[in-house]
Amino acid sequence: MMSDPELIRVALRMKDDGNLKFKAQKWKEAEGMYREAYVHLETVKNDNKELQDLKKTVLLNISVVCLKSGDFRETLLNCGKAIDLD
């Protein structure tokens, strides 16, 4: 089992990899990286504002790639999750 700092570090790396895929317009690959990052963030035990902000960012990134790929239902779903965090 990974520690909270390790989970966050892995999630940040996945988010960054997703950003690279996004810039290359590889929407589904970017979405996969962002979703994996979010799964890691969901397992962090110690919740704080920085974690919530990172989760929001990842959810909004998922929303954007879903929008780009035409999956409007998932776009709205993930935007709603991000709003719920704030």
PDB file of N, CA, C and O in Angstrom:
ATOM      1  N   MET A   1       0.842  -1.192   0.000  1.00  0.00           N
ATOM      2  CA  MET A   1       0.000   0.000   0.000  1.00  0.00           C
ATOM      3  C   MET A   1       0.884   1.252   0.000  1.00  0.00           C
ATOM      4  O   MET A   1       1.848   1.346   0.760  1.00  0.00           O
ATOM      5  N   MET A   2       0.550   2.175  -0.836  1.00  0.00           N
ATOM      6  CA  MET A   2       1.334   3.409  -0.934  1.00  0.00           C
ATOM      7  C   MET A   2       0.918   4.399   0.142  1.00  0.00           C
ATOM      8  O   MET A   2      -0.231   4.415   0.585  1.00  0.00           O
ATOM      9  N   SER A   3       1.865   5.216   0.550  1.00  0.00           N
ATOM     10  CA  SER A   3       1.576   6.278   1.508  1.00  0.00           C
ATOM     11  C   SER A   3       0.879   7.427   0.776  1.00  0.00           C
ATOM     12  O   SER A   3       0.872   7.482  -0.454  1.00  0.00           O
ATOM     13  N   ASP A   4       0.293   8.341   1.555  1.00  0.00           N
ATOM     14  CA  ASP A   4      -0.374   9.492   0.937  1.00  0.00           C
ATOM     15  C   ASP A   4       0.563  10.299   0.037  1.00  0.00           C
ATOM     16  O   ASP A   4       0.183  10.637  -1.084  1.00  0.00           O
ATOM     17  N   PRO A   5       1.789  10.622   0.502  1.00  0.00           N
ATOM     18  CA  PRO A   5       2.681  11.379  -0.387  1.00  0.00           C
ATOM     19  C   PRO A   5       3.010  10.632  -1.686  1.00  0.00           C
ATOM     20  O   PRO A   5       3.126  11.245  -2.748  1.00  0.00           O
ATOM     21  N   GLU A   6       3.159   9.302  -1.592  1.00  0.00           N
ATOM     22  CA  GLU A   6       3.435   8.509  -2.796  1.00  0.00           C
ATOM     23  C   GLU A   6       2.244   8.527  -3.745  1.00  0.00           C
ATOM     24  O   GLU A   6       2.413   8.661  -4.957  1.00  0.00           O
ATOM     25  N   LEU A   7       1.040   8.391  -3.196  1.00  0.00           N
ATOM     26  CA  LEU A   7      -0.170   8.428  -4.018  1.00  0.00           C
ATOM     27  C   LEU A   7      -0.287   9.765  -4.749  1.00  0.00           C
ATOM     28  O   LEU A   7      -0.618   9.810  -5.934  1.00  0.00           O
ATOM     29  N   ILE A   8      -0.015  10.843  -4.032  1.00  0.00           N
ATOM     30  CA  ILE A   8      -0.099  12.177  -4.636  1.00  0.00           C
ATOM     31  C   ILE A   8       0.969  12.344  -5.705  1.00  0.00           C
ATOM     32  O   ILE A   8       0.703  12.901  -6.770  1.00  0.00           O
ATOM     33  N   ARG A   9       2.159  11.871  -5.428  1.00  0.00           N
ATOM     34  CA  ARG A   9       3.260  11.965  -6.397  1.00  0.00           C
ATOM     35  C   ARG A   9       2.913  11.209  -7.688  1.00  0.00           C
ATOM     36  O   ARG A   9       3.130  11.717  -8.788  1.00  0.00           O
ATOM     37  N   VAL A  10       2.379  10.007  -7.545  1.00  0.00           N
ATOM     38  CA  VAL A  10       1.991   9.209  -8.714  1.00  0.00           C
ATOM     39  C   VAL A  10       0.854   9.913  -9.469  1.00  0.00           C
ATOM     40  O   VAL A  10       0.871   9.983 -10.698  1.00  0.00           O
ATOM     41  N   ALA A  11      -0.116  10.424  -8.738  1.00  0.00           N
ATOM     42  CA  ALA A  11      -1.239  11.122  -9.369  1.00  0.00           C
ATOM     43  C   ALA A  11      -0.764  12.352 -10.141  1.00  0.00           C
ATOM     44  O   ALA A  11      -1.242  12.622 -11.243  1.00  0.00           O
ATOM     45  N   LEU A  12       0.168  13.087  -9.565  1.00  0.00           N
ATOM     46  CA  LEU A  12       0.701  14.264 -10.258  1.00  0.00           C
ATOM     47  C   LEU A  12       1.435  13.872 -11.537  1.00  0.00           C
ATOM     48  O   LEU A  12       1.325  14.552 -12.557  1.00  0.00           O
ATOM     49  N   ARG A  13       2.179  12.778 -11.474  1.00  0.00           N
ATOM     50  CA  ARG A  13       2.887  12.307 -12.668  1.00  0.00           C
ATOM     51  C   ARG A  13       1.887  11.898 -13.753  1.00  0.00           C
ATOM     52  O   ARG A  13       2.074  12.203 -14.931  1.00  0.00           O
ATOM     53  N   MET A  14       0.830  11.207 -13.340  1.00  0.00           N
ATOM     54  CA  MET A  14      -0.198  10.797 -14.305  1.00  0.00           C
ATOM     55  C   MET A  14      -0.911  12.005 -14.907  1.00  0.00           C
ATOM     56  O   MET A  14      -1.206  12.029 -16.102  1.00  0.00           O
ATOM     57  N   LYS A  15      -1.185  13.003 -14.072  1.00  0.00           N
ATOM     58  CA  LYS A  15      -1.814  14.232 -14.566  1.00  0.00           C
ATOM     59  C   LYS A  15      -0.905  14.900 -15.586  1.00  0.00           C
ATOM     60  O   LYS A  15      -1.365  15.337 -16.641  1.00  0.00           O
ATOM     61  N   ASP A  16       0.368  14.979 -15.277  1.00  0.00           N
ATOM     62  CA  ASP A  16       1.324  15.580 -16.211  1.00  0.00           C
ATOM     63  C   ASP A  16       1.408  14.786 -17.513  1.00  0.00           C
ATOM     64  O   ASP A  16       1.482  15.370 -18.594  1.00  0.00           O
ATOM     65  N   ASP A  17       1.395  13.452 -17.409  1.00  0.00           N
ATOM     66  CA  ASP A  17       1.387  12.613 -18.614  1.00  0.00           C
ATOM     67  C   ASP A  17       0.107  12.845 -19.411  1.00  0.00           C
ATOM     68  O   ASP A  17       0.130  12.880 -20.641  1.00  0.00           O
ATOM     69  N   GLY A  18      -1.003  13.003 -18.704  1.00  0.00           N
ATOM     70  CA  GLY A  18      -2.269  13.319 -19.373  1.00  0.00           C
ATOM     71  C   GLY A  18      -2.199  14.650 -20.097  1.00  0.00           C
ATOM     72  O   GLY A  18      -2.739  14.802 -21.193  1.00  0.00           O
ATOM     73  N   ASN A  19      -1.535  15.606 -19.484  1.00  0.00           N
ATOM     74  CA  ASN A  19      -1.371  16.919 -20.128  1.00  0.00           C
ATOM     75  C   ASN A  19      -0.587  16.796 -21.431  1.00  0.00           C
ATOM     76  O   ASN A  19      -0.907  17.460 -22.417  1.00  0.00           O
ATOM     77  N   LEU A  20       0.436  15.948 -21.435  1.00  0.00           N
ATOM     78  CA  LEU A  20       1.215  15.730 -22.667  1.00  0.00           C
ATOM     79  C   LEU A  20       0.350  15.084 -23.744  1.00  0.00           C
ATOM     80  O   LEU A  20       0.423  15.464 -24.913  1.00  0.00           O
ATOM     81  N   LYS A  21      -0.467  14.112 -23.353  1.00  0.00           N
ATOM     82  CA  LYS A  21      -1.376  13.469 -24.307  1.00  0.00           C
ATOM     83  C   LYS A  21      -2.399  14.484 -24.827  1.00  0.00           C
ATOM     84  O   LYS A  21      -2.749  14.483 -26.007  1.00  0.00           O
ATOM     85  N   PHE A  22      -2.864  15.336 -23.937  1.00  0.00           N
ATOM     86  CA  PHE A  22      -3.831  16.366 -24.328  1.00  0.00           C
ATOM     87  C   PHE A  22      -3.220  17.301 -25.377  1.00  0.00           C
ATOM     88  O   PHE A  22      -3.845  17.603 -26.394  1.00  0.00           O
ATOM     89  N   LYS A  23      -2.004  17.749 -25.114  1.00  0.00           N
ATOM     90  CA  LYS A  23      -1.334  18.645 -26.065  1.00  0.00           C
ATOM     91  C   LYS A  23      -1.131  17.984 -27.419  1.00  0.00           C
ATOM     92  O   LYS A  23      -1.102  18.655 -28.451  1.00  0.00           O
ATOM     93  N   ALA A  24      -0.989  16.654 -27.409  1.00  0.00           N
ATOM     94  CA  ALA A  24      -0.834  15.901 -28.663  1.00  0.00           C
ATOM     95  C   ALA A  24      -2.204  15.552 -29.263  1.00  0.00           C
ATOM     96  O   ALA A  24      -2.279  14.842 -30.266  1.00  0.00           O
ATOM     97  N   GLN A  25      -3.278  16.050 -28.654  1.00  0.00           N
ATOM     98  CA  GLN A  25      -4.657  15.817 -29.088  1.00  0.00           C
ATOM     99  C   GLN A  25      -5.042  14.335 -29.080  1.00  0.00           C
ATOM    100  O   GLN A  25      -5.836  13.880 -29.904  1.00  0.00           O
ATOM    101  N   LYS A  26      -4.470  13.608 -28.147  1.00  0.00           N
ATOM    102  CA  LYS A  26      -4.818  12.197 -27.948  1.00  0.00           C
ATOM    103  C   LYS A  26      -5.802  12.146 -26.778  1.00  0.00           C
ATOM    104  O   LYS A  26      -5.439  11.819 -25.648  1.00  0.00           O
ATOM    105  N   TRP A  27      -7.056  12.477 -27.083  1.00  0.00           N
ATOM    106  CA  TRP A  27      -8.058  12.713 -26.052  1.00  0.00           C
ATOM    107  C   TRP A  27      -8.308  11.494 -25.165  1.00  0.00           C
ATOM    108  O   TRP A  27      -8.314  11.618 -23.941  1.00  0.00           O
ATOM    109  N   LYS A  28      -8.511  10.335 -25.756  1.00  0.00           N
ATOM    110  CA  LYS A  28      -8.829   9.142 -24.959  1.00  0.00           C
ATOM    111  C   LYS A  28      -7.648   8.722 -24.080  1.00  0.00           C
ATOM    112  O   LYS A  28      -7.839   8.281 -22.946  1.00  0.00           O
ATOM    113  N   GLU A  29      -6.435   8.860 -24.606  1.00  0.00           N
ATOM    114  CA  GLU A  29      -5.256   8.533 -23.792  1.00  0.00           C
ATOM    115  C   GLU A  29      -5.122   9.512 -22.633  1.00  0.00           C
ATOM    116  O   GLU A  29      -4.800   9.118 -21.512  1.00  0.00           O
ATOM    117  N   ALA A  30      -5.368  10.787 -22.907  1.00  0.00           N
ATOM    118  CA  ALA A  30      -5.319  11.800 -21.855  1.00  0.00           C
ATOM    119  C   ALA A  30      -6.385  11.505 -20.795  1.00  0.00           C
ATOM    120  O   ALA A  30      -6.128  11.579 -19.594  1.00  0.00           O
ATOM    121  N   GLU A  31      -7.577  11.171 -21.268  1.00  0.00           N
ATOM    122  CA  GLU A  31      -8.662  10.855 -20.336  1.00  0.00           C
ATOM    123  C   GLU A  31      -8.267   9.689 -19.422  1.00  0.00           C
ATOM    124  O   GLU A  31      -8.512   9.732 -18.216  1.00  0.00           O
ATOM    125  N   GLY A  32      -7.662   8.660 -19.993  1.00  0.00           N
ATOM    126  CA  GLY A  32      -7.228   7.516 -19.194  1.00  0.00           C
ATOM    127  C   GLY A  32      -6.219   7.900 -18.130  1.00  0.00           C
ATOM    128  O   GLY A  32      -6.291   7.429 -16.995  1.00  0.00           O
ATOM    129  N   MET A  33      -5.282   8.751 -18.498  1.00  0.00           N
ATOM    130  CA  MET A  33      -4.269   9.189 -17.522  1.00  0.00           C
ATOM    131  C   MET A  33      -4.913  10.012 -16.401  1.00  0.00           C
ATOM    132  O   MET A  33      -4.595   9.837 -15.224  1.00  0.00           O
ATOM    133  N   TYR A  34      -5.818  10.906 -16.787  1.00  0.00           N
ATOM    134  CA  TYR A  34      -6.493  11.727 -15.780  1.00  0.00           C
ATOM    135  C   TYR A  34      -7.358  10.866 -14.853  1.00  0.00           C
ATOM    136  O   TYR A  34      -7.389  11.089 -13.643  1.00  0.00           O
ATOM    137  N   ARG A  35      -8.049   9.895 -15.419  1.00  0.00           N
ATOM    138  CA  ARG A  35      -8.896   9.026 -14.592  1.00  0.00           C
ATOM    139  C   ARG A  35      -8.058   8.200 -13.617  1.00  0.00           C
ATOM    140  O   ARG A  35      -8.442   7.998 -12.465  1.00  0.00           O
ATOM    141  N   GLU A  36      -6.930   7.737 -14.087  1.00  0.00           N
ATOM    142  CA  GLU A  36      -6.042   6.977 -13.210  1.00  0.00           C
ATOM    143  C   GLU A  36      -5.498   7.876 -12.088  1.00  0.00           C
ATOM    144  O   GLU A  36      -5.385   7.443 -10.942  1.00  0.00           O
ATOM    145  N   ALA A  37      -5.169   9.103 -12.421  1.00  0.00           N
ATOM    146  CA  ALA A  37      -4.711  10.056 -11.409  1.00  0.00           C
ATOM    147  C   ALA A  37      -5.794  10.263 -10.355  1.00  0.00           C
ATOM    148  O   ALA A  37      -5.510  10.297  -9.158  1.00  0.00           O
ATOM    149  N   TYR A  38      -7.034  10.400 -10.813  1.00  0.00           N
ATOM    150  CA  TYR A  38      -8.139  10.627  -9.881  1.00  0.00           C
ATOM    151  C   TYR A  38      -8.343   9.429  -8.952  1.00  0.00           C
ATOM    152  O   TYR A  38      -8.606   9.605  -7.762  1.00  0.00           O
ATOM    153  N   VAL A  39      -8.224   8.227  -9.484  1.00  0.00           N
ATOM    154  CA  VAL A  39      -8.359   7.020  -8.662  1.00  0.00           C
ATOM    155  C   VAL A  39      -7.314   7.031  -7.545  1.00  0.00           C
ATOM    156  O   VAL A  39      -7.620   6.692  -6.402  1.00  0.00           O
ATOM    157  N   HIS A  40      -6.096   7.415  -7.875  1.00  0.00           N
ATOM    158  CA  HIS A  40      -5.048   7.493  -6.843  1.00  0.00           C
ATOM    159  C   HIS A  40      -5.394   8.555  -5.801  1.00  0.00           C
ATOM    160  O   HIS A  40      -5.208   8.336  -4.604  1.00  0.00           O
ATOM    161  N   LEU A  41      -5.891   9.693  -6.251  1.00  0.00           N
ATOM    162  CA  LEU A  41      -6.233  10.765  -5.317  1.00  0.00           C
ATOM    163  C   LEU A  41      -7.376  10.366  -4.394  1.00  0.00           C
ATOM    164  O   LEU A  41      -7.424  10.800  -3.243  1.00  0.00           O
ATOM    165  N   GLU A  42      -8.285   9.555  -4.882  1.00  0.00           N
ATOM    166  CA  GLU A  42      -9.419   9.103  -4.073  1.00  0.00           C
ATOM    167  C   GLU A  42      -8.984   8.190  -2.930  1.00  0.00           C
ATOM    168  O   GLU A  42      -9.720   8.028  -1.957  1.00  0.00           O
ATOM    169  N   THR A  43      -7.803   7.596  -3.035  1.00  0.00           N
ATOM    170  CA  THR A  43      -7.347   6.684  -1.978  1.00  0.00           C
ATOM    171  C   THR A  43      -6.490   7.377  -0.923  1.00  0.00           C
ATOM    172  O   THR A  43      -6.082   6.750   0.055  1.00  0.00           O
ATOM    173  N   VAL A  44      -6.214   8.668  -1.116  1.00  0.00           N
ATOM    174  CA  VAL A  44      -5.452   9.422  -0.109  1.00  0.00           C
ATOM    175  C   VAL A  44      -6.320   9.562   1.139  1.00  0.00           C
ATOM    176  O   VAL A  44      -7.486   9.949   1.063  1.00  0.00           O
ATOM    177  N   LYS A  45      -5.735   9.244   2.276  1.00  0.00           N
ATOM    178  CA  LYS A  45      -6.493   9.233   3.532  1.00  0.00           C
ATOM    179  C   LYS A  45      -6.634  10.617   4.167  1.00  0.00           C
ATOM    180  O   LYS A  45      -7.704  10.957   4.670  1.00  0.00           O
ATOM    181  N   ASN A  46      -5.584  11.405   4.149  1.00  0.00           N
ATOM    182  CA  ASN A  46      -5.599  12.705   4.811  1.00  0.00           C
ATOM    183  C   ASN A  46      -6.068  13.788   3.846  1.00  0.00           C
ATOM    184  O   ASN A  46      -5.320  14.252   2.986  1.00  0.00           O
ATOM    185  N   ASP A  47      -7.324  14.173   4.016  1.00  0.00           N
ATOM    186  CA  ASP A  47      -7.938  15.157   3.132  1.00  0.00           C
ATOM    187  C   ASP A  47      -7.529  16.566   3.563  1.00  0.00           C
ATOM    188  O   ASP A  47      -7.465  16.866   4.755  1.00  0.00           O
ATOM    189  N   ASN A  48      -7.254  17.429   2.575  1.00  0.00           N
ATOM    190  CA  ASN A  48      -6.953  18.833   2.852  1.00  0.00           C
ATOM    191  C   ASN A  48      -7.282  19.654   1.613  1.00  0.00           C
ATOM    192  O   ASN A  48      -7.649  19.100   0.576  1.00  0.00           O
ATOM    193  N   LYS A  49      -7.153  20.968   1.717  1.00  0.00           N
ATOM    194  CA  LYS A  49      -7.522  21.861   0.615  1.00  0.00           C
ATOM    195  C   LYS A  49      -6.693  21.599  -0.636  1.00  0.00           C
ATOM    196  O   LYS A  49      -7.225  21.632  -1.745  1.00  0.00           O
ATOM    197  N   GLU A  50      -5.410  21.343  -0.476  1.00  0.00           N
ATOM    198  CA  GLU A  50      -4.552  21.084  -1.633  1.00  0.00           C
ATOM    199  C   GLU A  50      -5.008  19.827  -2.373  1.00  0.00           C
ATOM    200  O   GLU A  50      -5.024  19.798  -3.604  1.00  0.00           O
ATOM    201  N   LEU A  51      -5.377  18.795  -1.623  1.00  0.00           N
ATOM    202  CA  LEU A  51      -5.864  17.570  -2.246  1.00  0.00           C
ATOM    203  C   LEU A  51      -7.173  17.835  -2.983  1.00  0.00           C
ATOM    204  O   LEU A  51      -7.355  17.374  -4.110  1.00  0.00           O
ATOM    205  N   GLN A  52      -8.076  18.569  -2.360  1.00  0.00           N
ATOM    206  CA  GLN A  52      -9.348  18.907  -3.000  1.00  0.00           C
ATOM    207  C   GLN A  52      -9.122  19.715  -4.284  1.00  0.00           C
ATOM    208  O   GLN A  52      -9.788  19.481  -5.293  1.00  0.00           O
ATOM    209  N   ASP A  53      -8.191  20.655  -4.241  1.00  0.00           N
ATOM    210  CA  ASP A  53      -7.878  21.459  -5.431  1.00  0.00           C
ATOM    211  C   ASP A  53      -7.312  20.587  -6.550  1.00  0.00           C
ATOM    212  O   ASP A  53      -7.650  20.775  -7.719  1.00  0.00           O
ATOM    213  N   LEU A  54      -6.464  19.646  -6.196  1.00  0.00           N
ATOM    214  CA  LEU A  54      -5.887  18.751  -7.197  1.00  0.00           C
ATOM    215  C   LEU A  54      -6.971  17.854  -7.795  1.00  0.00           C
ATOM    216  O   LEU A  54      -6.989  17.620  -9.004  1.00  0.00           O
ATOM    217  N   LYS A  55      -7.871  17.354  -6.953  1.00  0.00           N
ATOM    218  CA  LYS A  55      -8.978  16.547  -7.452  1.00  0.00           C
ATOM    219  C   LYS A  55      -9.835  17.361  -8.431  1.00  0.00           C
ATOM    220  O   LYS A  55     -10.224  16.863  -9.487  1.00  0.00           O
ATOM    221  N   LYS A  56     -10.123  18.618  -8.068  1.00  0.00           N
ATOM    222  CA  LYS A  56     -10.925  19.477  -8.954  1.00  0.00           C
ATOM    223  C   LYS A  56     -10.240  19.656 -10.296  1.00  0.00           C
ATOM    224  O   LYS A  56     -10.881  19.563 -11.343  1.00  0.00           O
ATOM    225  N   THR A  57      -8.950  19.910 -10.268  1.00  0.00           N
ATOM    226  CA  THR A  57      -8.197  20.093 -11.502  1.00  0.00           C
ATOM    227  C   THR A  57      -8.276  18.860 -12.390  1.00  0.00           C
ATOM    228  O   THR A  57      -8.512  18.963 -13.594  1.00  0.00           O
ATOM    229  N   VAL A  58      -8.078  17.700 -11.788  1.00  0.00           N
ATOM    230  CA  VAL A  58      -8.119  16.457 -12.557  1.00  0.00           C
ATOM    231  C   VAL A  58      -9.531  16.216 -13.117  1.00  0.00           C
ATOM    232  O   VAL A  58      -9.681  15.812 -14.270  1.00  0.00           O
ATOM    233  N   LEU A  59     -10.548  16.463 -12.310  1.00  0.00           N
ATOM    234  CA  LEU A  59     -11.922  16.294 -12.792  1.00  0.00           C
ATOM    235  C   LEU A  59     -12.235  17.242 -13.948  1.00  0.00           C
ATOM    236  O   LEU A  59     -12.893  16.854 -14.914  1.00  0.00           O
ATOM    237  N   LEU A  60     -11.766  18.472 -13.847  1.00  0.00           N
ATOM    238  CA  LEU A  60     -11.993  19.425 -14.935  1.00  0.00           C
ATOM    239  C   LEU A  60     -11.217  19.018 -16.185  1.00  0.00           C
ATOM    240  O   LEU A  60     -11.697  19.206 -17.304  1.00  0.00           O
ATOM    241  N   ASN A  61     -10.024  18.464 -15.999  1.00  0.00           N
ATOM    242  CA  ASN A  61      -9.264  17.958 -17.152  1.00  0.00           C
ATOM    243  C   ASN A  61     -10.024  16.814 -17.822  1.00  0.00           C
ATOM    244  O   ASN A  61     -10.090  16.739 -19.049  1.00  0.00           O
ATOM    245  N   ILE A  62     -10.595  15.929 -17.010  1.00  0.00           N
ATOM    246  CA  ILE A  62     -11.402  14.840 -17.565  1.00  0.00           C
ATOM    247  C   ILE A  62     -12.577  15.429 -18.345  1.00  0.00           C
ATOM    248  O   ILE A  62     -12.897  14.965 -19.439  1.00  0.00           O
ATOM    249  N   SER A  63     -13.211  16.441 -17.782  1.00  0.00           N
ATOM    250  CA  SER A  63     -14.344  17.079 -18.448  1.00  0.00           C
ATOM    251  C   SER A  63     -13.960  17.633 -19.807  1.00  0.00           C
ATOM    252  O   SER A  63     -14.700  17.480 -20.779  1.00  0.00           O
ATOM    253  N   VAL A  64     -12.819  18.268 -19.877  1.00  0.00           N
ATOM    254  CA  VAL A  64     -12.386  18.877 -21.142  1.00  0.00           C
ATOM    255  C   VAL A  64     -12.109  17.808 -22.196  1.00  0.00           C
ATOM    256  O   VAL A  64     -12.519  17.966 -23.345  1.00  0.00           O
ATOM    257  N   VAL A  65     -11.426  16.730 -21.833  1.00  0.00           N
ATOM    258  CA  VAL A  65     -11.147  15.698 -22.832  1.00  0.00           C
ATOM    259  C   VAL A  65     -12.435  14.985 -23.251  1.00  0.00           C
ATOM    260  O   VAL A  65     -12.565  14.580 -24.406  1.00  0.00           O
ATOM    261  N   CYS A  66     -13.381  14.829 -22.334  1.00  0.00           N
ATOM    262  CA  CYS A  66     -14.668  14.238 -22.702  1.00  0.00           C
ATOM    263  C   CYS A  66     -15.410  15.155 -23.672  1.00  0.00           C
ATOM    264  O   CYS A  66     -16.035  14.686 -24.622  1.00  0.00           O
ATOM    265  N   LEU A  67     -15.338  16.446 -23.432  1.00  0.00           N
ATOM    266  CA  LEU A  67     -15.946  17.413 -24.343  1.00  0.00           C
ATOM    267  C   LEU A  67     -15.305  17.324 -25.724  1.00  0.00           C
ATOM    268  O   LEU A  67     -15.997  17.319 -26.742  1.00  0.00           O
ATOM    269  N   LYS A  68     -13.977  17.255 -25.747  1.00  0.00           N
ATOM    270  CA  LYS A  68     -13.248  17.165 -27.016  1.00  0.00           C
ATOM    271  C   LYS A  68     -13.613  15.906 -27.792  1.00  0.00           C
ATOM    272  O   LYS A  68     -13.645  15.914 -29.022  1.00  0.00           O
ATOM    273  N   SER A  69     -13.890  14.817 -27.063  1.00  0.00           N
ATOM    274  CA  SER A  69     -14.207  13.557 -27.739  1.00  0.00           C
ATOM    275  C   SER A  69     -15.714  13.384 -27.954  1.00  0.00           C
ATOM    276  O   SER A  69     -16.155  12.357 -28.471  1.00  0.00           O
ATOM    277  N   GLY A  70     -16.505  14.394 -27.554  1.00  0.00           N
ATOM    278  CA  GLY A  70     -17.942  14.370 -27.818  1.00  0.00           C
ATOM    279  C   GLY A  70     -18.785  13.629 -26.792  1.00  0.00           C
ATOM    280  O   GLY A  70     -19.965  13.372 -27.033  1.00  0.00           O
ATOM    281  N   ASP A  71     -18.201  13.283 -25.658  1.00  0.00           N
ATOM    282  CA  ASP A  71     -18.947  12.579 -24.609  1.00  0.00           C
ATOM    283  C   ASP A  71     -19.499  13.614 -23.625  1.00  0.00           C
ATOM    284  O   ASP A  71     -18.918  13.865 -22.569  1.00  0.00           O
ATOM    285  N   PHE A  72     -20.627  14.202 -23.999  1.00  0.00           N
ATOM    286  CA  PHE A  72     -21.176  15.321 -23.237  1.00  0.00           C
ATOM    287  C   PHE A  72     -21.731  14.886 -21.876  1.00  0.00           C
ATOM    288  O   PHE A  72     -21.695  15.659 -20.920  1.00  0.00           O
ATOM    289  N   ARG A  73     -22.235  13.674 -21.786  1.00  0.00           N
ATOM    290  CA  ARG A  73     -22.738  13.173 -20.509  1.00  0.00           C
ATOM    291  C   ARG A  73     -21.608  13.118 -19.480  1.00  0.00           C
ATOM    292  O   ARG A  73     -21.760  13.590 -18.353  1.00  0.00           O
ATOM    293  N   GLU A  74     -20.478  12.540 -19.877  1.00  0.00           N
ATOM    294  CA  GLU A  74     -19.323  12.456 -18.973  1.00  0.00           C
ATOM    295  C   GLU A  74     -18.769  13.844 -18.660  1.00  0.00           C
ATOM    296  O   GLU A  74     -18.287  14.091 -17.555  1.00  0.00           O
ATOM    297  N   THR A  75     -18.839  14.742 -19.633  1.00  0.00           N
ATOM    298  CA  THR A  75     -18.395  16.120 -19.399  1.00  0.00           C
ATOM    299  C   THR A  75     -19.187  16.726 -18.253  1.00  0.00           C
ATOM    300  O   THR A  75     -18.616  17.272 -17.310  1.00  0.00           O
ATOM    301  N   LEU A  76     -20.514  16.625 -18.342  1.00  0.00           N
ATOM    302  CA  LEU A  76     -21.370  17.198 -17.300  1.00  0.00           C
ATOM    303  C   LEU A  76     -21.188  16.482 -15.962  1.00  0.00           C
ATOM    304  O   LEU A  76     -21.152  17.122 -14.912  1.00  0.00           O
ATOM    305  N   LEU A  77     -21.076  15.174 -16.003  1.00  0.00           N
ATOM    306  CA  LEU A  77     -20.901  14.397 -14.779  1.00  0.00           C
ATOM    307  C   LEU A  77     -19.645  14.831 -14.020  1.00  0.00           C
ATOM    308  O   LEU A  77     -19.690  15.040 -12.808  1.00  0.00           O
ATOM    309  N   ASN A  78     -18.538  14.965 -14.729  1.00  0.00           N
ATOM    310  CA  ASN A  78     -17.278  15.329 -14.067  1.00  0.00           C
ATOM    311  C   ASN A  78     -17.237  16.796 -13.661  1.00  0.00           C
ATOM    312  O   ASN A  78     -16.615  17.140 -12.656  1.00  0.00           O
ATOM    313  N   CYS A  79     -17.886  17.657 -14.424  1.00  0.00           N
ATOM    314  CA  CYS A  79     -18.009  19.063 -13.993  1.00  0.00           C
ATOM    315  C   CYS A  79     -18.802  19.126 -12.686  1.00  0.00           C
ATOM    316  O   CYS A  79     -18.452  19.873 -11.772  1.00  0.00           O
ATOM    317  N   GLY A  80     -19.866  18.338 -12.611  1.00  0.00           N
ATOM    318  CA  GLY A  80     -20.673  18.297 -11.389  1.00  0.00           C
ATOM    319  C   GLY A  80     -19.871  17.817 -10.193  1.00  0.00           C
ATOM    320  O   GLY A  80     -20.002  18.362  -9.097  1.00  0.00           O
ATOM    321  N   LYS A  81     -19.042  16.803 -10.394  1.00  0.00           N
ATOM    322  CA  LYS A  81     -18.187  16.308  -9.302  1.00  0.00           C
ATOM    323  C   LYS A  81     -17.221  17.402  -8.838  1.00  0.00           C
ATOM    324  O   LYS A  81     -16.984  17.571  -7.642  1.00  0.00           O
ATOM    325  N   ALA A  82     -16.674  18.135  -9.799  1.00  0.00           N
ATOM    326  CA  ALA A  82     -15.730  19.210  -9.450  1.00  0.00           C
ATOM    327  C   ALA A  82     -16.441  20.303  -8.667  1.00  0.00           C
ATOM    328  O   ALA A  82     -15.890  20.835  -7.703  1.00  0.00           O
ATOM    329  N   ILE A  83     -17.659  20.643  -9.074  1.00  0.00           N
ATOM    330  CA  ILE A  83     -18.441  21.675  -8.367  1.00  0.00           C
ATOM    331  C   ILE A  83     -18.754  21.195  -6.948  1.00  0.00           C
ATOM    332  O   ILE A  83     -18.706  21.979  -6.000  1.00  0.00           O
ATOM    333  N   ASP A  84     -19.069  19.919  -6.806  1.00  0.00           N
ATOM    334  CA  ASP A  84     -19.380  19.378  -5.475  1.00  0.00           C
ATOM    335  C   ASP A  84     -18.198  19.487  -4.513  1.00  0.00           C
ATOM    336  O   ASP A  84     -18.389  19.601  -3.302  1.00  0.00           O
ATOM    337  N   LEU A  85     -16.990  19.453  -5.045  1.00  0.00           N
ATOM    338  CA  LEU A  85     -15.808  19.571  -4.183  1.00  0.00           C
ATOM    339  C   LEU A  85     -15.597  20.993  -3.678  1.00  0.00           C
ATOM    340  O   LEU A  85     -14.923  21.205  -2.670  1.00  0.00           O
ATOM    341  N   ASP A  86     -16.171  21.963  -4.376  1.00  0.00           N
ATOM    342  CA  ASP A  86     -15.945  23.365  -4.007  1.00  0.00           C
ATOM    343  C   ASP A  86     -17.181  23.937  -3.359  1.00  0.00           C
ATOM    344  O   ASP A  86     -17.193  25.107  -2.976  1.00  0.00           O
TER     345      ASP A  86
END
